[in-house]
Amino acid sequence: MGSAVGGRYGRCMRAYRAGPVVVATLVLSTACGGAAPAAYQATPTVSPLREPLAGKVVVIDPGHNGGNAAHPEEINRQVDIINGRKACNTTGTETDDGYTEHAFTWDVANDLKPMLEKLGAKVVLTRPDDKGVGPCVTERAAIGNEARADAVVSIHGDGAAPGGHGFHVIMPGLLPGHNDDVIKPSRRLGRAIRDAFRAGTGLPYATYTARNGLQTRTDLGGLNLSKRPAVFIECGNMRNDGDAAKMSDAAFRKRMATSLAAGLRRYLN
Ligand SMILES: [Zn+2]
């Protein structure tokens, strides 16, 4: 009998030492251990498993916007992208059937956002809906910088010649004195997303541009101005019939989002 009491006491002590991780056990154990410290009794229930992306901030930048085409004067305004000037934003492309790039990027972004949130990440989108104008590439980059994003992903669909198909990921090139610190992590992010997107969607690397699905560019304001690890992904060629069919399919877009989440998770861990 003495050993049974001792054993029970031992369990109580372990429970207290483990702290808030085993709140349910503590509530039961007050009977055998006598007075549990007040601090333990007052501890609210917390999840015993830390979410894999807890504490991480991801900025998702859905390319273009639904109101851009109707506001050329705002969209064509030239903005400074460090090594040149460029339009504030563009209208983007669309499939032959009229599924627009801004709608595609908005749809994928909104599939991806809850997936990342479920993993514990804080997610910030660079635009609140698909009906607005802009924001300019300068503002999009500033949103990632101000959020101190651990990763920024700009989602696009390409408007290349119809014969080309497949996806590619674009990483920032070095602009000395401006983005030195983010070149290496952006390459890691780019490779993680490239690998996950290839594995998760089965889409080939772009047949018409980039190399093994990866490209470095210094003419994109969103990348040039980012002080955080950032990449673009051209998820497919919307002018190609095969890619367009996949990009227009809601179930396939979910696969794309799942693949992006997997790539981000791998990079952020
Ligand atoms: Zn685009």
Residues whose N, C-alpha, C, O or C-beta is under 5 A from the ligand:
A	BS01	ZN	G63 G92 H156 G157
